[in-house]
Amino acid sequence: MIVKITRDGSVVNTIKLKENKDVFSYITIMEVMQEKEDILCIGELGRANLGTTTLSNRNNMTTNLAVGNGTLSVSEDGSFICEDTGNSEVAAKNLTINGEDMGLKVGLVLYKEGFVLNTGKTGSNLFGITYPAYLSNITTRKIKSSTKSGAKVFSTKKALVAYIEKHKRTMEYTVTEYGYNWSVEYNCPAFEYDYKNKKHKDIEKINTEEIETLLAQINSTEAEKEEEVIPEKATVENVKAEALFRMQKLNLYNNAIKAYRENGKIFMSEFGGILYDLNEEAKKAVEKVQADGYTPYHIVVSHTTIGDLYSVLYVSDNTENWLGERMDKNGDIVSYAYNASDPFLSEYGYSQYICVNGGLQRTA
């Protein structure tokens, strides 16, 4: 963990500490270190109290500066800029040495050195707020992603390249099946500044362009075309099998798939992909789709400026349309959007969704 010690935004010292799960442990470690070494650059040794009771994460950097709801960035000279002064009550108090008030505040910015992988996809939290999805882990044909603060950090380019080469086939699969578009980023602005200004000790021969070329090769992977046999007739059994197939490809919660398989029960996704039983408006949407001769299998609720939309995913009665109805790698899928606030605005068409929290969330 790199710690930038600042005063009035300017860096007065940089130290490296062993990584620890408890971020507040770094505060204690530095307070003890000041007894033997002037890491705070104040000209006096002694047991320190940094006056820090609150830490926040901004742009993947942890700080005791009172940023509030704003952002923390790095200027051209390497100093830190807070766009919002925030709540002074949560800012660091004055530094004390051996209990004596030193009449100044010490700012801290902590961050991990390294690089992260952007999946090119969008994630969503429990409140339906979307964010760029970064790689946190790879298993067999499965990609776990999170916000940038929860991303897997590669401390060196060598480690990053080794990881990419090890999981190349899985990454290629996500490109062809789900439309991933991999790219490499610096973990945070402070690391980017140090790296570009050669303040980071880089003894590697691998350059960033080589990594980008490797990712470009993965992103350009074309899917192996396998001839799929689509039934000629949309029988009850074939339609149900197609609906179950789509539900599995959408990564819907297993219990929702099981309920549909065993008794035809349909769930709706709302508030960031959380699954609920159908309400009265959702039932109206289902009845409309069924009246048109289609078979619904899931509903996605969106609260928009033009009304409450109940998007019904369905299987049509024409098997020639099935391939085009499925979700493509960009997240587009055919659906019927029932506008509960103004039914006149209801319509069939393509909409875009992301898979989250066992359900779906409409994004466009």
PyMOL commands that set and color helices and strands:
alter all, ss='L'
color gray80, all
select helices_A, chain A and resi 25-33+88-90+148-150+157-166+168-178+189-196+208-219+236-249+254-263+280-291+319-325+343-345
alter helices_A, ss='H'
color red, helices_A
select strands_A, chain A and resi 2-7+10-16+48-49+56-58+61-63+72-74+80-82+96-97+100-101+107-111+115-124+130-139+142-146+183-186+267-270+274-277+295-304+307-315+332-339+347-356+359-362
alter strands_A, ss='S'
color yellow, strands_A
deselect
rebuild
show_as cartoon
